[in-house]
Amino acid sequence: MQHTQNLRPAMQEPLVESETEALLDFESVPMETWKRVLDLACCALALPFLALATLFAVVLMKLSSPGPVFFKQRRVGYKGTTFMLYKFRT
C-alpha cells in the first residue's frame, strides 16, 4: 500500500496546459446576436425549398384552370389605411 500514497488525484491538474485563446468566445457575444445568426441561417436553408414549392403551386394552378395565379384585393388596415393584398387564388 505504500506506493499508492504518491499518486495525485486525477482531476487536480489538467492533462494539457495551453496558453492559446479560443477562436470564438460564445459568452462575449450577446444572445440576441446568436439568435439573429441562427434565424438568418435557417431562412437561407429554407428559401430554396419554399421557392420550389411556390413554383410548383403556380404551375399546378396554371395547368388546372385558366385565370391569374394571384388574387388581388384592396383591404382596410390600421387606422383606416388601405392596402393591396396579394395571395394565391384558392
Secondary structure, 3 states (H helix, E strand, C coil): CHHHHHCCCCCCCCCCCCCCCCCCCHHHCCHHHHHHHHHHHHHHHHHHHHHHHHHHHHHHHHHHCCCCCEEEEEEECHHHCEEEEEEECC
